[in-house]
């Protein structure tokens, strides 16, 4: 699209550069914000911008040619002086030369071509070159030698098995290989042999040929930089001067009012930002933190090039965000030392070859990385170094697909569950009968109250109800801790717990966790309904008002989770993650599975299974009939729940409601400052207070 278009509520001017002029101009298009959301004003501003750009293209077409590729070749790049290896396509970008020209130089012996061995082709054999037979068209060829199949290697005396995952090996007869690439105009190749490292007379033959794009072959930067410098020295000085003059003219026209740092390379801007007293955030206290932030910012230049600030646009940032950031590895501090490279692109390639299943950076961390870049450009704008920040149009954009966002929500829910000690894991098991006896033989259950407890061992009402709700309702600790009194409701003749996230202070693990759970007769017998009604009369909103809403994702379960863990530790149960509150949920699931379908009044156990899934908040399995057609009834869940019976459970006294109300008052009075004596409702209270103030 050319002319004027709307993006993020602001109109943009755009002009596509004709393909024949892109090499001279150094870009594919001109794009600039009109800084207005008014269409009529935007057209006036865009008309001036478009006229200026058209005039520039006319002047370039008329003979004032900008040789941007020449300047890149002459000036070189700090990246090529870092040592190590660089991919052919990246070397082409840094010098302005096409990949084909690099292959011609390799064919002439100016430098060697190499390949980083991927893990899929890392296993193979090292064998003497002279032990290979003469060329045979039925097998892969190594110049005039045959590379045998893996099954034939054992018959060769000099062959020995090796694994070169992630290592950079030179192509055997690099010049001859490059000559074939140039002659046949190859874009990808299949490598059957490479020079063995440190053993000149040997070659490495991978069991599986290495399939690689020609542009992804790597070059030693030392040899390449020597060749580039030789080419640059032979360029006439007059031609270089003319190219610089044309570049300066283009900068003045293409970057009007871009600020005094418009021509400053990105890397220099980062260096000054990090060195400035008012640059990096004050929260970065240590020198190591500041160095790490600087390295993270420079990753942008490693992928997008060390561009002048005035040439960095919103689309440049979008390309980095959408194409390159998603490839960044997570747990970067744990990357093996032997796989670390000077530049992130090479580190990613080495890590992918050696550990293809290495986890990637989360969407949240990628968003934070982009925020670091935005702060850099905002800093430049605030100080007049740039007239506009290229990040302005990206505000509000996530760059994350709906599917990725959904995965991120699920990951966040799993993290919240882990913090509350409620995650479903394969090594969890139900409590056995002895362990259940140990839990429910405590005084608070045998007496129905905790008046006898003193000091740090004093009890709150939730310590009575939570284990029972886990065992007889299968609630996760967070689901139980965040219950409102309004979540206890009667449907027909039966009582249910409504597990939902209807208020801001609630959250659930996943979609199917939103459900109705029948209240087991034993819970009703212990006085849950009477207790909830008393709480309502006392003016409370939640079933456990003694629990405070924490700022962390655990919310109300932070305090209750800690208390449950301490209780199990006090009873002598291992704190290795195998026996936690969540195991009570496993107990109920197993008991529900043991109830025969005949107890529900029908022979087919499919509906019994569906009722169990709904009670537990589990996703139905891949049975299409179960997932898409059958719809269970609340009455079936009630029947299934009522059949659950734990044999051998100790005698548990009914809850002492008077003690519970008194304990809540004491717990609220133990709070400090503005929360003293008040029920903590998290965001719900904040919203109520704000509405009352209005």
N, C-alpha and C positions, 0 to 999 in steps of 0.2 A: 504494500500500500504506500502511495506517495501523497504529498500534500499535507493535510491536517487530519489527525485522528485523536480519539480520546483514550487516555490510559490513566487509570487510577484517579479519575475525576479531573485531570488536567490535560489540556490539548497539547499535542506534540507535532512538530514539523519534521517531515522526513523526505529525503530525496535519495533514490538509489543511484549509485555510480555505475555507468555503463561498464560492462565487463572489459572492454578494450582499454579503459582508463584506470582500472583498479590497481594495477601494478604501480602506476605513477602516483596515484593519489594516496595509496597505502591503506585504503579501507573499502568496504563494500557499499557503504551508505553514509549519508549525513543524517544525524538525528539529534534534535534539540528541543527541550521543553519551551513552550511559550509562556509558562508560569501564570496561566490564567485558565479559569474554567468557563469563561464567557466566550461563546462561539464567535461572536462578531469581532471581539478584540483579538482573539486567537488568529483569525484570518488575516488581520492587518499585520500582526507580528510575524506570522508565518510567511506572508508575501515578501517581506524584507529579507528573511533568512533564505528563502528559496531563490530569490533574485541574486543574492550574493553567491550562493553555491553554484548556480548556473553560470555566472560570470567566471568563477574560478575554473570550472570545467572547460569553458570556452578557451580561456587563456592557456590551459594545459594542452588542449587539443591543438592550439595554434603553434605549438613548438616550445613553450616554456615547460619542459617536461621535468617532473620531480622524480629523480631516480632514488626512491627510498630503499630499494634493494641494495643499491651501490653503497649507501651509507651504512647499512647494516653489515655489509661485508667489510667495509673499511674500519668501522669502529669496533667491530667484534662485540663480545658480551662477557661480563664477569662470570657468567655461568660456565663458559668454556675454560676459564682459568682455575676452576675449582678442583680439577683432577677427576679421575674416575671415568665413567662412560656416559655417553649421551645417545639417545635413539636417533636414527637417521632423520626421521621426520622433524624432531626437535632441532637438530643441527641445521636442517634446511630453513626452519623458521628463523633461527638466530642469525643466519648469514644472508637470507634473501635468495638463496639458490634452490632450485628444484631438486628433489631427491634423485632424479635421473642424472643430474650433474655430479652429485656425490658418488653415484655408482660408477660414472666414467672415471672420476679421480681414483676410486678404489681399483678399478681395472688397470689403471696406469701405475699402480703400486704406491700411490701417495700415502695411503694408510690402509690398515686391515679392517675387515668387517668381522664382527663378533656376534654371538647369540647368547642370551641368558637362558639357561636350561630350565624349562618348566618342569614341575613335579611329575606331570603325566609322562614325560620322556626322560626322567632323571636316571632310571635304571638302565644299565647296559654293560658293555665290555670295553676295556682298553686292550688294544691289540697292536702288535708291530705292523707298521705300514707294509713292510716288505714281506710279511707273511700272508698278505692278501693276494688272491689270484689275479691274473690279468682280466681285463674288462669282459664281462659277459652280459649281454643285453637282457637276460632273463632275471637278473638281480639288480639291485640298486648299484649305481656306479660311483666310485670315488676317483675322479679323473680317469686314469687308465687302470684302476683297480676295482675289484668286486668287493662289496660289503656283504658278507654272508648273513643269512637269517639267524636270529637268536639261537634256534635249535642246532645250528651248525657250528656255533662258536666253541663249544666244548671240545671239538676235534682239533682246534688250533692251539698249539703248545703255549704261545705267548699271551693268550687271551685270559683276562681276569675280570671278574665281576666288580662293578663299581656303581656309585650313585652320586651324581653331580647336581643335585637339586639346587637351584638358585645361583649356580656359579656361571661366570661369563667365560666362554670358550671361544677361541678364534676359529673362523671357518678354515678348513684345510684347503690350501690353494685359493686364498681369498681373491686374488687378482683374476684367476680364471673363472671363478664363480661370478664375480661382478661383470666380467665381459659377457657371460651368457645372459645375465639379467638384462644388460643393455641391449644386446642383440635381439633377444626375444621379447623385450618390453614386458618382463614378468612383474606382476604385482605381489605375488606370494610364492613361496617355495616350500619344498619338503626336504629337510636336511637329514641325511642318513649317516653322516660322519662329521666330526669336528676334531680339531687338534687337541690332543690330550695335554692338560696343563702340566708344565714342568718336565715333560717327557717328549722331546722333539721328534723322536723316531716313531712315536705311537699316535694312534687316533682313537677317539671315543666313538663307538657305534651304539646309539641308544636302541633299546629293544623296540621302542615305538618311534617312528620317524617324527621329527619336530616340524610341525606345521606353523609357519610364521610369515607374516607380511614383510615384504622387503623393507618397507618404511619403519618397521619395528626392530630391525637389526641394529646393533649398537656399535659405536665407534669410540675408540680411546681418545679422550679429549686432548691429551698431550700432542699426539700425532696430528690430529685434526686441526688444532689451533696453530701448529707450525705451518701447515699447508695454507690455512686461511690468511695468516700473516704474510706469507709469500705472495699470494694473489693480491692482497691489499697493497703491498709495496709497489706493485707494477701498475697500479691505476694512476693515470696522469693527475698531477696536482690541480690543474685547471678544471678537470672534470669533477673532482671532488668539491672544489670551491663552488662550482655552478650548482651542484646538487644541494649543498648546504644552503645556498641563497634561496633556491626554490623551496626547500623545506621550511625555512624561516617565513617565507611569504605565505605558504600554505597554513602554517601555524597561526599567523596573524589573521587570516581570513576565516579559517575553519573553526577557530576557537576564540571568537570575539568576546571580550569582557570575561575571559576565563580566569582572571586573577594572575598575580605575579609568579605563581608556581606552575603555570600551565605547562611549561616545557620541562619541569623538573621530573626526572624518572621516579617511578613509584618507590623503588628501593631507597632512594635518597630521602624521600618524604617520610618513609617509615622510620629511617634512622633519626631524623630530626624530631619526629613525633615522640619517639621513645626516649630521646635524650632531653626533651623539654621538661621543665619543672611542672608545667600545666598540661602535659600530654597524657601519658598513661594514667589510668585511674589510681587514686590514692590507696585503694584496697590492695594493690600489688606491692606488698611491703618488702619482700626480699629481692635481691639481685637475680636469683634464679627464676622467680616468677616473672620478672620483667624481661629476662632473656627469652623465656618460653613464649611470652606473648609476642615478642618481636619476631621470633621464628615462625609462629603461627600466622602472623600478618604477611610475612614474606612468601608463604605458600601460594598466595594469590599470584604474585609475580612469577613464581616457578611454573605455573600452568598457563597464565594468560600473557606472559612476557613482561619485561620491565618497561611498561608503556609510560609515556609522558602523562602526567595527571590529567591534562586537558583532553586527552584522547580516551580516557576511561569513562564510559557511559553506563547508563542503567543496564543495557543489554549485555555489556561486558561482565557486570556483576552477576546478572542472571545466568550467563553461560557458566561462570565459575560455580555458582550455587547449584545449578541443575545438572551439569555434566560432570564436574570434577569432585565437588565435595562429597557426593554419595559414594565415591570410591575410597574415601579416607578410612584408615583402619581405626577401630576402637582399641582401648588399652594400649595406647602408643608407648607408654613407659615400659611395657612388657615385651616389646618387639626384640627378638634376639639381636645381640650386638652385631653378629656377622651379617645380618640382613639390613642393617641401617645404612643409608646412603646420604650423601650431602644434600640431595634434593628429594622432596616428597614423591615426585613421579617415579624416580628410580627405586625408592624404598617400597612403594606400592607394588611395582613390578616384581621386585625380589621377594616380597612377602607373598604375593599371589602365586609365584612359582613354587615356593617352598611350603607354604601353608594356605592352600586355596580356600579352606574353610574358616580362615581367621575372621572374627566378627568385625562388622563395619560400624562406623560412628553412627550414633542414634540421631534421629531427626532433631531432637532437642539440642544436642551438642552442635549439630550443623547450624541450627538457627543461631546459637550463641556465637559461633565463629563469624557468621555474617554480621552480627551486631558489633563485633570488634572492628570489622572493616567500616561499618557505618559510622562508628565513633571517630575513626581516623579522618574520614572525609568531612564529618561535621566540624571537627577541630580545624581543619584547613579552611572551611567556609567561614567559621566564626572569626578567624584571624585575617581574613581577606586574601588568603593564599589561593582560594578558588572562589569564583563568583557564585557557583552553584555546586551543591553536593550531588554527585551522580547517584547517590543512594536514595534521593528524595522520592522518586517514583516507585521504589520497592517497599516503602513503608506499608505494612498491612498484608504484603504478599508472603506466603509461606514457602512456595516452591515445592510443596509436598503433595503428592497425589492423594486422592481419597483413600486408596488402598493402603498407602504408607501411613496416612494419618490414622487409619483404623488400627493398623498394627501397633502404632505408637501408643494409642489409647489402651490397647490390650497389654502392652509392655508396662505401661505406667500402672495399670490395675494390678498386674502381677507384682510389681515392686511394692505397691501399697499393701498387698496381701502378705508379702514377705516381711515387711516391717511389723505387721501386726501378728506375725507368727502363725498365719493361717493358710499358707500355700499348700496346694495339693502336690505331694511328691511320692515317688514310687516307694521310698523307704519308710513312709509312715505306716503304722499299723494300729489297729484298735487296741485300747487298753484291755488287758486280760481281766479275769474275774478278781484276782488278788489285787490288782492295781485299782480297779473300780472300788473294791472294798476299802482300800487304803484312803482313797479320795473321799468317799461318802461316809466314812466313819468319823470324820472330824467333828469337833464339838458343834460347829455352826450348823451342821446337818442333823446331828442327833438331838440338838436342843431347839433348832429352828431360829436361833438368834446367836449373837456373839458378845453378850454382855460380859462374859468371863474373860475375854481377851484383853490384854493390857499392852501398853507401849506400842512397839512396832508391829506387834502381832494382832492389833485390834482389827476387827472386821467391819466391812461396809456391806449393805444389802446386795450389791451386785455379786459379791463373792459367794452368796448362797444361790442366786438365780442363774448365773452364767453357766456353771457346770451342768445344771439341770437342763437348761435350754440347749446346750451342746449335745447332751446325751439323748434327750427326748424330742428335740426339734431339729437337730442337725444344723444349727445356725453356726456360721463362722463367727469368730469373736467380735469382729467389727460389725457384722449385721446385728448381733445381739446388743452390743454396747450403744448403738445409735438409735435404738427403738424409741419412738414417741408413743405416748399413751393412745394417741389416735390410731396407731398401727395395730392396736388390739381391737379386733372388730368381730361382730357376729354376722355370719352369713347363713341364713335359714336358721337351723337349730344348732349350728356348730360354731365354735370360736376358732378364729384364725389369727395368725401373725402376718401382717402385710409387710413384706420385705421390699422396700422401695428406696428411691433417692429423690423424693419429692421436695426436699429442702436442700439449701446450699451446703449445710453441714453434714450431708450424707453422701456416700459413694458406695458403689457395688463393684464386685470383681468383673462381671461381664453382663451381657444383656439378659441371659437366662436366669441370672441371680434374682431378677425382679420377679417375685412370686408370692403366692399365698401358701402358708404352712399351717396345717391343722394343729391345734394345741392338744397335746396328748392328755388323756384323762388324768394321768398322774400329776401333771403340771397344774391342772385345774384343781385337783384335790389339795395341792399345797397352798392354794390361796392366791394365785396370780391375779385373777379377776378382781377379787376383793381388795387386793393391795393396789391395783391400778386405779380403782374407783376412789380409794382413800387419797391417793396422790393427786387426783383431779380436784378433790374437795380442798386439798391443801394449797392448790394454785400452781402445781407443777405441770410441765408440759411433757417431760420425758420419763421413761420408765426408770432410768437410773440418773437422776439429776445430780447425784454426788460425783459423777464423772465429768471432767472438764474437757472442752474441745481444744485439742492441741493444734498448733499451727502446721505441724507435719501432716503427711498424708494419712497417718494412722488415726488422726482425729480422736474420737472418744475411746478408741481401743488402745491408745498409748498407755494410759494408766492401768486399765484392766488387763492388758496383755502382760505388763510387768508383774502385776499381782498374781496372775495365774502361773506364770513361770516360777516365781518365788515359792508359791505353794507346792508345785510339783518338785522343786528342788528340796524343799523342807521335808518332803515325804520320801526322799532318797532316790528319786527317779533321775536317770542320766540326762544331762543337759547337752546332748550331742545332736539335738534336732530330731531324734526319732520319736520321743514321747513329749508331745505338746498338747495344748488345749484342742487343737484341730483334730486330734485322734478321736475325740468324742464323736465327731461327725462321722468318722469311719465306723464307729460302733453302731450308730443308727443306720447307716447305709447297709451294713451287713445284716442287721436284724430285719430291715424292710425286705431285703432280698430273700430272706428265709420264709416270709409269709406266703403260704400257698395261695394260688389264685382262687381256689374254691372258697376261701374265707371271704372273698369279695362277692361271691354269688355267680361266678362264671368260670368256665373251664379253661379258656384261652388265657395264657399268662401275659399276653402282649399288653393288655390294659393295666395289669398289675405293674408291669415294668414301666409303662408310661407314667403311672401314678407315682412311682418311686422317683423317677427322673424329675418330675415336677416338684416334689417335696424337697429334694436335695438341690434343685436348681442346676441340674446337669443337662448338657446338650444331648438330645436323643441321638442314637447311633445312626448308621447309614441306611437303616431300614426305611425305604421310601414311604411305606405304609405308615410307619410310626411317626416319621418326621412331618409329613405333609397332609395326611388324611385323618388320622385318629385324633380326636380331641377329648381328653379326659374330663371327668366331672369332679367337682369338689367333694361330692359324696363318696366317690371312689377313693380319694386321698384320705378322707376321714376314716373309712373302713380299714384301709391299709395301716394307717397310723395307730388306730385303736388296738390292732393285733400285736403291736410290739410289746414284749414283756422281757425284762431282764431278771432272770432267775438268780437268786442268791444275793441280790442287792441289799445292803444293810437297811435297817429301819430308818426312815428319814422323817423328821417331825415337820408339821406344817409351819409355814413361815409366820414369825411373830411380827404382825403389822405395826404394833405400837413401837417395838424396838426399831423397826425399819425407818419409821418417820422420824424418831428421835436421832437416829444415826445420821440421817441425811442432814438434819439441821446442824449437827456438830461438824459434819464434813464441810458444809458450806461456810460455816463460821471459821474454819481453819484456813480458808483462803485469805490472801492478803490484798491490800490496796482496794481498788474499785470493785474487785470481784467478790469481796467478803460478803457472805450471806446470800449470794445470788446464784441462781441456776445459770450455768454457762451454756449458751446455745450457739456459740461460734458466730458464723456469719449471719445466722438467723437473728441473734440478739442485736448485732450491729445494724442490720437493716431495720429492725423494729425501732431502735433508738433514733436512727436517721429520720424515719417517717414521723416519729413523735416530735422531733425537733422542728420539722417543717410545719 
